[in-house]
């Protein structure tokens, strides 16, 4: 009878160790995915697009040249359009 109890105890201990290892692995994996999410760059925000008043070229706001009448693709077209 004592032999069966000993086997049962060993099985229980083995099960507890396996369960703990599995939980640790899951935690490590969760931390890894969280770290990956943090290192990923944020989604690029689409910059506003506008049209050159002189030639109709579409360009982002950051590349545009502002004139008194509107936006242009460069100072050359601003000069041509506004004089
Ligand atoms: Zn232009």
PDB file of the backbone (N, CA, C, O) and the ligand in Angstrom, with CONECT records:
HET     ZN  A 101       1
ATOM      1  N   UNK A   1       0.834  -1.213   0.000  1.00  0.00           N
ATOM      2  CA  UNK A   1       0.000   0.000   0.000  1.00  0.00           C
ATOM      3  C   UNK A   1       0.866   1.258   0.000  1.00  0.00           C
ATOM      4  O   UNK A   1       0.578   2.214  -0.720  1.00  0.00           O
ATOM      5  N   UNK A   2       1.928   1.255   0.811  1.00  0.00           N
ATOM      6  CA  UNK A   2       2.826   2.416   0.871  1.00  0.00           C
ATOM      7  C   UNK A   2       3.484   2.692  -0.475  1.00  0.00           C
ATOM      8  O   UNK A   2       3.786   3.837  -0.810  1.00  0.00           O
ATOM      9  N   UNK A   3       3.703   1.606  -1.255  1.00  0.00           N
ATOM     10  CA  UNK A   3       4.348   1.749  -2.561  1.00  0.00           C
ATOM     11  C   UNK A   3       3.471   2.588  -3.498  1.00  0.00           C
ATOM     12  O   UNK A   3       3.969   3.453  -4.219  1.00  0.00           O
ATOM     13  N   UNK A   4       2.166   2.322  -3.478  1.00  0.00           N
ATOM     14  CA  UNK A   4       1.245   3.065  -4.354  1.00  0.00           C
ATOM     15  C   UNK A   4       1.154   4.538  -3.948  1.00  0.00           C
ATOM     16  O   UNK A   4       1.071   5.433  -4.788  1.00  0.00           O
ATOM     17  N   UNK A   5       1.173   4.755  -2.625  1.00  0.00           N
ATOM     18  CA  UNK A   5       1.138   6.137  -2.126  1.00  0.00           C
ATOM     19  C   UNK A   5       2.377   6.899  -2.588  1.00  0.00           C
ATOM     20  O   UNK A   5       2.299   8.067  -2.968  1.00  0.00           O
ATOM     21  N   UNK A   6       3.522   6.215  -2.547  1.00  0.00           N
ATOM     22  CA  UNK A   6       4.773   6.845  -2.956  1.00  0.00           C
ATOM     23  C   UNK A   6       4.728   7.192  -4.448  1.00  0.00           C
ATOM     24  O   UNK A   6       5.146   8.274  -4.858  1.00  0.00           O
ATOM     25  N   UNK A   7       4.214   6.258  -5.248  1.00  0.00           N
ATOM     26  CA  UNK A   7       4.102   6.497  -6.698  1.00  0.00           C
ATOM     27  C   UNK A   7       3.165   7.679  -6.970  1.00  0.00           C
ATOM     28  O   UNK A   7       3.437   8.532  -7.814  1.00  0.00           O
ATOM     29  N   UNK A   8       2.049   7.700  -6.225  1.00  0.00           N
ATOM     30  CA  UNK A   8       1.089   8.786  -6.383  1.00  0.00           C
ATOM     31  C   UNK A   8       1.726  10.130  -6.016  1.00  0.00           C
ATOM     32  O   UNK A   8       1.525  11.132  -6.703  1.00  0.00           O
ATOM     33  N   UNK A   9       2.494  10.138  -4.926  1.00  0.00           N
ATOM     34  CA  UNK A   9       3.158  11.363  -4.490  1.00  0.00           C
ATOM     35  C   UNK A   9       4.138  11.844  -5.562  1.00  0.00           C
ATOM     36  O   UNK A   9       4.195  13.033  -5.876  1.00  0.00           O
ATOM     37  N   UNK A  10       4.907  10.906  -6.117  1.00  0.00           N
ATOM     38  CA  UNK A  10       5.869  11.270  -7.168  1.00  0.00           C
ATOM     39  C   UNK A  10       5.133  11.844  -8.373  1.00  0.00           C
ATOM     40  O   UNK A  10       5.569  12.836  -8.958  1.00  0.00           O
ATOM     41  N   UNK A  11       4.011  11.216  -8.745  1.00  0.00           N
ATOM     42  CA  UNK A  11       3.243  11.699  -9.888  1.00  0.00           C
ATOM     43  C   UNK A  11       2.699  13.101  -9.624  1.00  0.00           C
ATOM     44  O   UNK A  11       2.716  13.959 -10.506  1.00  0.00           O
ATOM     45  N   UNK A  12       2.219  13.323  -8.408  1.00  0.00           N
ATOM     46  CA  UNK A  12       1.677  14.642  -8.064  1.00  0.00           C
ATOM     47  C   UNK A  12       2.771  15.696  -8.132  1.00  0.00           C
ATOM     48  O   UNK A  12       2.562  16.777  -8.683  1.00  0.00           O
ATOM     49  N   UNK A  13       3.940  15.383  -7.574  1.00  0.00           N
ATOM     50  CA  UNK A  13       5.059  16.336  -7.600  1.00  0.00           C
ATOM     51  C   UNK A  13       5.469  16.618  -9.041  1.00  0.00           C
ATOM     52  O   UNK A  13       5.706  17.767  -9.416  1.00  0.00           O
ATOM     53  N   UNK A  14       5.550  15.551  -9.852  1.00  0.00           N
ATOM     54  CA  UNK A  14       5.926  15.723 -11.260  1.00  0.00           C
ATOM     55  C   UNK A  14       4.909  16.600 -11.975  1.00  0.00           C
ATOM     56  O   UNK A  14       5.277  17.460 -12.775  1.00  0.00           O
ATOM     57  N   UNK A  15       3.620  16.380 -11.685  1.00  0.00           N
ATOM     58  CA  UNK A  15       2.564  17.170 -12.316  1.00  0.00           C
ATOM     59  C   UNK A  15       2.675  18.639 -11.903  1.00  0.00           C
ATOM     60  O   UNK A  15       2.513  19.539 -12.727  1.00  0.00           O
ATOM     61  N   UNK A  16       2.955  18.871 -10.610  1.00  0.00           N
ATOM     62  CA  UNK A  16       3.071  20.255 -10.127  1.00  0.00           C
ATOM     63  C   UNK A  16       4.257  20.968 -10.791  1.00  0.00           C
ATOM     64  O   UNK A  16       4.148  22.133 -11.171  1.00  0.00           O
ATOM     65  N   UNK A  17       5.377  20.272 -10.929  1.00  0.00           N
ATOM     66  CA  UNK A  17       6.568  20.865 -11.575  1.00  0.00           C
ATOM     67  C   UNK A  17       6.258  21.190 -13.041  1.00  0.00           C
ATOM     68  O   UNK A  17       6.602  22.261 -13.540  1.00  0.00           O
ATOM     69  N   UNK A  18       5.593  20.228 -13.729  1.00  0.00           N
ATOM     70  CA  UNK A  18       5.258  20.431 -15.144  1.00  0.00           C
ATOM     71  C   UNK A  18       4.335  21.636 -15.308  1.00  0.00           C
ATOM     72  O   UNK A  18       4.496  22.450 -16.217  1.00  0.00           O
ATOM     73  N   UNK A  19       3.355  21.723 -14.391  1.00  0.00           N
ATOM     74  CA  UNK A  19       2.397  22.826 -14.455  1.00  0.00           C
ATOM     75  C   UNK A  19       3.096  24.175 -14.242  1.00  0.00           C
ATOM     76  O   UNK A  19       2.812  25.160 -14.924  1.00  0.00           O
ATOM     77  N   UNK A  20       4.035  24.184 -13.256  1.00  0.00           N
ATOM     78  CA  UNK A  20       4.750  25.428 -12.962  1.00  0.00           C
ATOM     79  C   UNK A  20       5.616  25.848 -14.151  1.00  0.00           C
ATOM     80  O   UNK A  20       5.668  27.023 -14.513  1.00  0.00           O
ATOM     81  N   UNK A  21       6.299  24.859 -14.753  1.00  0.00           N
ATOM     82  CA  UNK A  21       7.138  25.169 -15.920  1.00  0.00           C
ATOM     83  C   UNK A  21       6.310  25.729 -17.058  1.00  0.00           C
ATOM     84  O   UNK A  21       6.713  26.676 -17.734  1.00  0.00           O
ATOM     85  N   UNK A  22       5.123  25.118 -17.263  1.00  0.00           N
ATOM     86  CA  UNK A  22       4.266  25.564 -18.355  1.00  0.00           C
ATOM     87  C   UNK A  22       3.820  27.011 -18.130  1.00  0.00           C
ATOM     88  O   UNK A  22       3.780  27.814 -19.062  1.00  0.00           O
ATOM     89  N   UNK A  23       3.482  27.329 -16.859  1.00  0.00           N
ATOM     90  CA  UNK A  23       3.033  28.683 -16.551  1.00  0.00           C
ATOM     91  C   UNK A  23       4.177  29.672 -16.762  1.00  0.00           C
ATOM     92  O   UNK A  23       3.964  30.777 -17.261  1.00  0.00           O
ATOM     93  N   UNK A  24       5.396  29.268 -16.378  1.00  0.00           N
ATOM     94  CA  UNK A  24       6.552  30.148 -16.563  1.00  0.00           C
ATOM     95  C   UNK A  24       6.796  30.423 -18.049  1.00  0.00           C
ATOM     96  O   UNK A  24       7.081  31.548 -18.459  1.00  0.00           O
ATOM     97  N   UNK A  25       6.671  29.343 -18.844  1.00  0.00           N
ATOM     98  CA  UNK A  25       6.864  29.509 -20.295  1.00  0.00           C
ATOM     99  C   UNK A  25       5.836  30.471 -20.866  1.00  0.00           C
ATOM    100  O   UNK A  25       6.162  31.339 -21.676  1.00  0.00           O
ATOM    101  N   UNK A  26       4.584  30.309 -20.434  1.00  0.00           N
ATOM    102  CA  UNK A  26       3.514  31.183 -20.933  1.00  0.00           C
ATOM    103  C   UNK A  26       3.771  32.625 -20.530  1.00  0.00           C
ATOM    104  O   UNK A  26       3.543  33.548 -21.312  1.00  0.00           O
ATOM    105  N   UNK A  27       4.254  32.815 -19.294  1.00  0.00           N
ATOM    106  CA  UNK A  27       4.555  34.176 -18.841  1.00  0.00           C
ATOM    107  C   UNK A  27       5.694  34.784 -19.644  1.00  0.00           C
ATOM    108  O   UNK A  27       5.643  35.954 -20.023  1.00  0.00           O
ATOM    109  N   UNK A  28       6.727  33.976 -19.904  1.00  0.00           N
ATOM    110  CA  UNK A  28       7.867  34.466 -20.678  1.00  0.00           C
ATOM    111  C   UNK A  28       7.427  34.845 -22.088  1.00  0.00           C
ATOM    112  O   UNK A  28       7.854  35.860 -22.638  1.00  0.00           O
ATOM    113  N   UNK A  29       6.555  34.000 -22.664  1.00  0.00           N
ATOM    114  CA  UNK A  29       6.069  34.273 -24.011  1.00  0.00           C
ATOM    115  C   UNK A  29       5.247  35.564 -24.029  1.00  0.00           C
ATOM    116  O   UNK A  29       5.365  36.372 -24.950  1.00  0.00           O
ATOM    117  N   UNK A  30       4.419  35.746 -23.004  1.00  0.00           N
ATOM    118  CA  UNK A  30       3.590  36.947 -22.931  1.00  0.00           C
ATOM    119  C   UNK A  30       4.459  38.190 -22.808  1.00  0.00           C
ATOM    120  O   UNK A  30       4.180  39.223 -23.417  1.00  0.00           O
ATOM    121  N   UNK A  31       5.526  38.074 -22.002  1.00  0.00           N
ATOM    122  CA  UNK A  31       6.432  39.220 -21.862  1.00  0.00           C
ATOM    123  C   UNK A  31       7.133  39.518 -23.179  1.00  0.00           C
ATOM    124  O   UNK A  31       7.337  40.677 -23.542  1.00  0.00           O
ATOM    125  N   UNK A  32       7.503  38.439 -23.899  1.00  0.00           N
ATOM    126  CA  UNK A  32       8.194  38.623 -25.175  1.00  0.00           C
ATOM    127  C   UNK A  32       7.301  39.341 -26.183  1.00  0.00           C
ATOM    128  O   UNK A  32       7.741  40.270 -26.860  1.00  0.00           O
ATOM    129  N   UNK A  33       6.047  38.907 -26.278  1.00  0.00           N
ATOM    130  CA  UNK A  33       5.149  39.542 -27.239  1.00  0.00           C
ATOM    131  C   UNK A  33       4.880  40.984 -26.850  1.00  0.00           C
ATOM    132  O   UNK A  33       4.731  41.846 -27.717  1.00  0.00           O
ATOM    133  N   UNK A  34       4.815  41.257 -25.529  1.00  0.00           N
ATOM    134  CA  UNK A  34       4.606  42.629 -25.082  1.00  0.00           C
ATOM    135  C   UNK A  34       5.807  43.489 -25.461  1.00  0.00           C
ATOM    136  O   UNK A  34       5.655  44.635 -25.885  1.00  0.00           O
ATOM    137  N   UNK A  35       7.017  42.913 -25.301  1.00  0.00           N
ATOM    138  CA  UNK A  35       8.228  43.660 -25.659  1.00  0.00           C
ATOM    139  C   UNK A  35       8.267  43.909 -27.169  1.00  0.00           C
ATOM    140  O   UNK A  35       8.653  44.986 -27.623  1.00  0.00           O
ATOM    141  N   UNK A  36       7.863  42.893 -27.935  1.00  0.00           N
ATOM    142  CA  UNK A  36       7.840  43.062 -29.388  1.00  0.00           C
ATOM    143  C   UNK A  36       6.867  44.170 -29.786  1.00  0.00           C
ATOM    144  O   UNK A  36       7.131  44.964 -30.688  1.00  0.00           O
ATOM    145  N   UNK A  37       5.727  44.197 -29.079  1.00  0.00           N
ATOM    146  CA  UNK A  37       4.741  45.224 -29.390  1.00  0.00           C
ATOM    147  C   UNK A  37       5.299  46.618 -29.085  1.00  0.00           C
ATOM    148  O   UNK A  37       5.011  47.585 -29.790  1.00  0.00           O
ATOM    149  N   UNK A  38       6.106  46.698 -28.012  1.00  0.00           N
ATOM    150  CA  UNK A  38       6.656  47.996 -27.639  1.00  0.00           C
ATOM    151  C   UNK A  38       7.723  48.459 -28.617  1.00  0.00           C
ATOM    152  O   UNK A  38       7.835  49.652 -28.901  1.00  0.00           O
ATOM    153  N   UNK A  39       8.526  47.495 -29.146  1.00  0.00           N
ATOM    154  CA  UNK A  39       9.606  47.897 -30.046  1.00  0.00           C
ATOM    155  C   UNK A  39       9.098  48.226 -31.445  1.00  0.00           C
ATOM    156  O   UNK A  39       9.790  48.885 -32.221  1.00  0.00           O
ATOM    157  N   UNK A  40       7.888  47.765 -31.767  1.00  0.00           N
ATOM    158  CA  UNK A  40       7.353  48.060 -33.094  1.00  0.00           C
ATOM    159  C   UNK A  40       7.077  49.554 -33.219  1.00  0.00           C
ATOM    160  O   UNK A  40       6.531  50.156 -32.295  1.00  0.00           O
ATOM    161  N   UNK A  41       7.440  50.155 -34.329  1.00  0.00           N
ATOM    162  CA  UNK A  41       7.176  51.581 -34.497  1.00  0.00           C
ATOM    163  C   UNK A  41       5.688  51.842 -34.573  1.00  0.00           C
ATOM    164  O   UNK A  41       4.942  50.997 -35.068  1.00  0.00           O
ATOM    165  N   UNK A  42       5.243  52.970 -34.103  1.00  0.00           N
ATOM    166  CA  UNK A  42       3.822  53.285 -34.192  1.00  0.00           C
ATOM    167  C   UNK A  42       3.399  53.424 -35.640  1.00  0.00           C
ATOM    168  O   UNK A  42       4.210  53.805 -36.484  1.00  0.00           O
ATOM    169  N   UNK A  43       2.152  53.124 -35.944  1.00  0.00           N
ATOM    170  CA  UNK A  43       1.693  53.231 -37.335  1.00  0.00           C
ATOM    171  C   UNK A  43       1.884  54.648 -37.857  1.00  0.00           C
ATOM    172  O   UNK A  43       1.547  55.626 -37.190  1.00  0.00           O
ATOM    173  N   UNK A  44       2.430  54.735 -39.061  1.00  0.00           N
ATOM    174  CA  UNK A  44       2.712  56.039 -39.640  1.00  0.00           C
ATOM    175  C   UNK A  44       1.423  56.812 -39.847  1.00  0.00           C
ATOM    176  O   UNK A  44       0.473  56.313 -40.451  1.00  0.00           O
ATOM    177  N   UNK A  45       1.402  58.014 -39.348  1.00  0.00           N
ATOM    178  CA  UNK A  45       0.218  58.835 -39.528  1.00  0.00           C
ATOM    179  C   UNK A  45       0.263  59.438 -40.921  1.00  0.00           C
ATOM    180  O   UNK A  45       1.271  60.030 -41.307  1.00  0.00           O
ATOM    181  N   UNK A  46      -0.801  59.297 -41.670  1.00  0.00           N
ATOM    182  CA  UNK A  46      -0.799  59.847 -43.021  1.00  0.00           C
ATOM    183  C   UNK A  46      -0.739  61.362 -42.967  1.00  0.00           C
ATOM    184  O   UNK A  46      -1.572  62.007 -42.330  1.00  0.00           O
ATOM    185  N   UNK A  47       0.266  61.930 -43.647  1.00  0.00           N
ATOM    186  CA  UNK A  47       0.379  63.390 -43.648  1.00  0.00           C
ATOM    187  C   UNK A  47      -0.612  63.965 -44.652  1.00  0.00           C
ATOM    188  O   UNK A  47      -0.956  63.321 -45.643  1.00  0.00           O
ATOM    189  N   UNK A  48      -1.049  65.146 -44.390  1.00  0.00           N
ATOM    190  CA  UNK A  48      -2.042  65.788 -45.236  1.00  0.00           C
ATOM    191  C   UNK A  48      -1.453  66.047 -46.624  1.00  0.00           C
ATOM    192  O   UNK A  48      -0.333  66.541 -46.750  1.00  0.00           O
ATOM    193  N   UNK A  49      -2.219  65.708 -47.658  1.00  0.00           N
ATOM    194  CA  UNK A  49      -1.780  65.932 -49.029  1.00  0.00           C
ATOM    195  C   UNK A  49      -2.476  67.182 -49.561  1.00  0.00           C
ATOM    196  O   UNK A  49      -3.643  67.438 -49.264  1.00  0.00           O
ATOM    197  N   UNK A  50      -1.745  67.941 -50.340  1.00  0.00           N
ATOM    198  CA  UNK A  50      -2.366  69.098 -50.975  1.00  0.00           C
ATOM    199  C   UNK A  50      -1.857  69.225 -52.405  1.00  0.00           C
ATOM    200  O   UNK A  50      -0.954  68.502 -52.823  1.00  0.00           O
ATOM    201  N   UNK A  51      -2.433  70.128 -53.124  1.00  0.00           N
ATOM    202  CA  UNK A  51      -2.163  70.271 -54.547  1.00  0.00           C
ATOM    203  C   UNK A  51      -1.472  71.599 -54.802  1.00  0.00           C
ATOM    204  O   UNK A  51      -1.854  72.630 -54.247  1.00  0.00           O
ATOM    205  N   UNK A  52      -0.450  71.562 -55.647  1.00  0.00           N
ATOM    206  CA  UNK A  52       0.220  72.793 -56.060  1.00  0.00           C
ATOM    207  C   UNK A  52      -0.764  73.639 -56.870  1.00  0.00           C
ATOM    208  O   UNK A  52      -1.408  73.148 -57.797  1.00  0.00           O
ATOM    209  N   UNK A  53      -0.865  74.897 -56.511  1.00  0.00           N
ATOM    210  CA  UNK A  53      -1.822  75.773 -57.202  1.00  0.00           C
ATOM    211  C   UNK A  53      -1.393  76.054 -58.633  1.00  0.00           C
ATOM    212  O   UNK A  53      -2.220  76.418 -59.469  1.00  0.00           O
ATOM    213  N   UNK A  54      -0.116  75.890 -58.921  1.00  0.00           N
ATOM    214  CA  UNK A  54       0.376  76.226 -60.255  1.00  0.00           C
ATOM    215  C   UNK A  54       0.319  75.035 -61.213  1.00  0.00           C
ATOM    216  O   UNK A  54      -0.212  75.154 -62.317  1.00  0.00           O
ATOM    217  N   UNK A  55       0.865  73.885 -60.797  1.00  0.00           N
ATOM    218  CA  UNK A  55       0.952  72.745 -61.721  1.00  0.00           C
ATOM    219  C   UNK A  55       0.036  71.586 -61.337  1.00  0.00           C
ATOM    220  O   UNK A  55      -0.085  70.630 -62.103  1.00  0.00           O
ATOM    221  N   UNK A  56      -0.608  71.643 -60.181  1.00  0.00           N
ATOM    222  CA  UNK A  56      -1.534  70.586 -59.795  1.00  0.00           C
ATOM    223  C   UNK A  56      -0.861  69.364 -59.197  1.00  0.00           C
ATOM    224  O   UNK A  56      -1.511  68.339 -58.994  1.00  0.00           O
ATOM    225  N   UNK A  57       0.415  69.455 -58.916  1.00  0.00           N
ATOM    226  CA  UNK A  57       1.136  68.323 -58.329  1.00  0.00           C
ATOM    227  C   UNK A  57       0.651  68.070 -56.902  1.00  0.00           C
ATOM    228  O   UNK A  57       0.478  68.999 -56.114  1.00  0.00           O
ATOM    229  N   UNK A  58       0.437  66.795 -56.591  1.00  0.00           N
ATOM    230  CA  UNK A  58       0.063  66.431 -55.222  1.00  0.00           C
ATOM    231  C   UNK A  58       1.315  66.202 -54.400  1.00  0.00           C
ATOM    232  O   UNK A  58       2.223  65.486 -54.823  1.00  0.00           O
ATOM    233  N   UNK A  59       1.364  66.807 -53.234  1.00  0.00           N
ATOM    234  CA  UNK A  59       2.537  66.655 -52.375  1.00  0.00           C
ATOM    235  C   UNK A  59       2.124  66.770 -50.921  1.00  0.00           C
ATOM    236  O   UNK A  59       1.117  67.403 -50.604  1.00  0.00           O
ATOM    237  N   UNK A  60       2.909  66.150 -50.023  1.00  0.00           N
ATOM    238  CA  UNK A  60       2.568  66.255 -48.600  1.00  0.00           C
ATOM    239  C   UNK A  60       2.767  67.675 -48.088  1.00  0.00           C
ATOM    240  O   UNK A  60       3.574  68.443 -48.610  1.00  0.00           O
ATOM    241  N   UNK A  61       2.018  67.989 -47.068  1.00  0.00           N
ATOM    242  CA  UNK A  61       2.049  69.341 -46.488  1.00  0.00           C
ATOM    243  C   UNK A  61       3.448  69.740 -46.057  1.00  0.00           C
ATOM    244  O   UNK A  61       3.828  70.906 -46.167  1.00  0.00           O
ATOM    245  N   UNK A  62       4.228  68.759 -45.558  1.00  0.00           N
ATOM    246  CA  UNK A  62       5.566  69.075 -45.058  1.00  0.00           C
ATOM    247  C   UNK A  62       6.508  69.499 -46.182  1.00  0.00           C
ATOM    248  O   UNK A  62       7.490  70.193 -45.920  1.00  0.00           O
ATOM    249  N   UNK A  63       6.233  69.096 -47.441  1.00  0.00           N
ATOM    250  CA  UNK A  63       7.100  69.447 -48.566  1.00  0.00           C
ATOM    251  C   UNK A  63       6.588  70.670 -49.315  1.00  0.00           C
ATOM    252  O   UNK A  63       7.239  71.126 -50.255  1.00  0.00           O
ATOM    253  N   UNK A  64       5.456  71.205 -48.929  1.00  0.00           N
ATOM    254  CA  UNK A  64       4.840  72.281 -49.702  1.00  0.00           C
ATOM    255  C   UNK A  64       5.430  73.635 -49.323  1.00  0.00           C
ATOM    256  O   UNK A  64       5.954  73.825 -48.226  1.00  0.00           O
ATOM    257  N   UNK A  65       5.329  74.555 -50.253  1.00  0.00           N
ATOM    258  CA  UNK A  65       5.725  75.940 -50.006  1.00  0.00           C
ATOM    259  C   UNK A  65       4.451  76.778 -49.941  1.00  0.00           C
ATOM    260  O   UNK A  65       3.623  76.736 -50.851  1.00  0.00           O
ATOM    261  N   UNK A  66       4.303  77.534 -48.865  1.00  0.00           N
ATOM    262  CA  UNK A  66       3.076  78.303 -48.701  1.00  0.00           C
ATOM    263  C   UNK A  66       3.236  79.681 -49.308  1.00  0.00           C
ATOM    264  O   UNK A  66       4.222  80.377 -49.066  1.00  0.00           O
ATOM    265  N   UNK A  67       2.240  80.066 -50.107  1.00  0.00           N
ATOM    266  CA  UNK A  67       2.197  81.410 -50.655  1.00  0.00           C
ATOM    267  C   UNK A  67       1.011  82.153 -50.089  1.00  0.00           C
ATOM    268  O   UNK A  67       0.277  81.618 -49.258  1.00  0.00           O
ATOM    269  N   UNK A  68       0.817  83.372 -50.527  1.00  0.00           N
ATOM    270  CA  UNK A  68      -0.293  84.160 -49.992  1.00  0.00           C
ATOM    271  C   UNK A  68      -1.631  83.661 -50.535  1.00  0.00           C
ATOM    272  O   UNK A  68      -2.669  83.875 -49.908  1.00  0.00           O
ATOM    273  N   UNK A  69      -1.618  82.990 -51.710  1.00  0.00           N
ATOM    274  CA  UNK A  69      -2.863  82.501 -52.295  1.00  0.00           C
ATOM    275  C   UNK A  69      -3.112  81.026 -51.997  1.00  0.00           C
ATOM    276  O   UNK A  69      -4.240  80.552 -52.132  1.00  0.00           O
ATOM    277  N   UNK A  70      -2.076  80.295 -51.595  1.00  0.00           N
ATOM    278  CA  UNK A  70      -2.253  78.870 -51.339  1.00  0.00           C
ATOM    279  C   UNK A  70      -0.908  78.173 -51.252  1.00  0.00           C
ATOM    280  O   UNK A  70       0.111  78.793 -50.949  1.00  0.00           O
ATOM    281  N   UNK A  71      -0.921  76.875 -51.521  1.00  0.00           N
ATOM    282  CA  UNK A  71       0.297  76.075 -51.406  1.00  0.00           C
ATOM    283  C   UNK A  71       0.843  75.751 -52.793  1.00  0.00           C
ATOM    284  O   UNK A  71       0.094  75.647 -53.764  1.00  0.00           O
ATOM    285  N   UNK A  72       2.172  75.592 -52.863  1.00  0.00           N
ATOM    286  CA  UNK A  72       2.851  75.283 -54.119  1.00  0.00           C
ATOM    287  C   UNK A  72       3.867  74.183 -53.872  1.00  0.00           C
ATOM    288  O   UNK A  72       4.241  73.906 -52.733  1.00  0.00           O
ATOM    289  N   UNK A  73       4.313  73.551 -54.975  1.00  0.00           N
ATOM    290  CA  UNK A  73       5.277  72.465 -54.845  1.00  0.00           C
ATOM    291  C   UNK A  73       6.675  73.012 -54.588  1.00  0.00           C
ATOM    292  O   UNK A  73       7.561  72.261 -54.181  1.00  0.00           O
ATOM    293  N   UNK A  74       6.888  74.289 -54.815  1.00  0.00           N
ATOM    294  CA  UNK A  74       8.203  74.871 -54.559  1.00  0.00           C
ATOM    295  C   UNK A  74       8.140  76.370 -54.716  1.00  0.00           C
ATOM    296  O   UNK A  74       7.141  76.902 -55.200  1.00  0.00           O
ATOM    297  N   UNK A  75       9.200  77.066 -54.313  1.00  0.00           N
ATOM    298  CA  UNK A  75       9.210  78.532 -54.432  1.00  0.00           C
ATOM    299  C   UNK A  75       9.124  79.012 -55.874  1.00  0.00           C
ATOM    300  O   UNK A  75       8.639  80.112 -56.135  1.00  0.00           O
ATOM    301  N   UNK A  76       9.596  78.188 -56.817  1.00  0.00           N
ATOM    302  CA  UNK A  76       9.563  78.576 -58.224  1.00  0.00           C
ATOM    303  C   UNK A  76       8.114  78.737 -58.704  1.00  0.00           C
ATOM    304  O   UNK A  76       7.769  79.707 -59.379  1.00  0.00           O
ATOM    305  N   UNK A  77       7.275  77.752 -58.333  1.00  0.00           N
ATOM    306  CA  UNK A  77       5.872  77.825 -58.767  1.00  0.00           C
ATOM    307  C   UNK A  77       5.118  78.890 -57.988  1.00  0.00           C
ATOM    308  O   UNK A  77       4.149  79.453 -58.497  1.00  0.00           O
ATOM    309  N   UNK A  78       5.538  79.173 -56.778  1.00  0.00           N
ATOM    310  CA  UNK A  78       4.909  80.262 -56.030  1.00  0.00           C
ATOM    311  C   UNK A  78       5.189  81.594 -56.745  1.00  0.00           C
ATOM    312  O   UNK A  78       4.314  82.448 -56.884  1.00  0.00           O
ATOM    313  N   UNK A  79       6.453  81.733 -57.193  1.00  0.00           N
ATOM    314  CA  UNK A  79       6.837  82.961 -57.891  1.00  0.00           C
ATOM    315  C   UNK A  79       6.080  83.102 -59.208  1.00  0.00           C
ATOM    316  O   UNK A  79       5.611  84.185 -59.559  1.00  0.00           O
ATOM    317  N   UNK A  80       5.969  81.959 -59.949  1.00  0.00           N
ATOM    318  CA  UNK A  80       5.270  81.978 -61.236  1.00  0.00           C
ATOM    319  C   UNK A  80       3.782  82.302 -61.068  1.00  0.00           C
ATOM    320  O   UNK A  80       3.192  82.986 -61.904  1.00  0.00           O
ATOM    321  N   UNK A  81       3.193  81.814 -59.998  1.00  0.00           N
ATOM    322  CA  UNK A  81       1.753  81.986 -59.805  1.00  0.00           C
ATOM    323  C   UNK A  81       1.426  83.331 -59.186  1.00  0.00           C
ATOM    324  O   UNK A  81       0.403  83.932 -59.512  1.00  0.00           O
ATOM    325  N   UNK A  82       2.275  83.804 -58.307  1.00  0.00           N
ATOM    326  CA  UNK A  82       1.936  85.025 -57.563  1.00  0.00           C
ATOM    327  C   UNK A  82       2.752  86.211 -58.025  1.00  0.00           C
ATOM    328  O   UNK A  82       2.438  87.348 -57.673  1.00  0.00           O
ATOM    329  N   UNK A  83       3.793  85.973 -58.806  1.00  0.00           N
ATOM    330  CA  UNK A  83       4.592  87.051 -59.349  1.00  0.00           C
ATOM    331  C   UNK A  83       5.608  87.627 -58.381  1.00  0.00           C
ATOM    332  O   UNK A  83       6.344  88.549 -58.734  1.00  0.00           O
TER     333      UNK A  83
HETATM  334 ZN    ZN A 101       3.973  73.131 -58.924  1.00  0.00          ZN
END
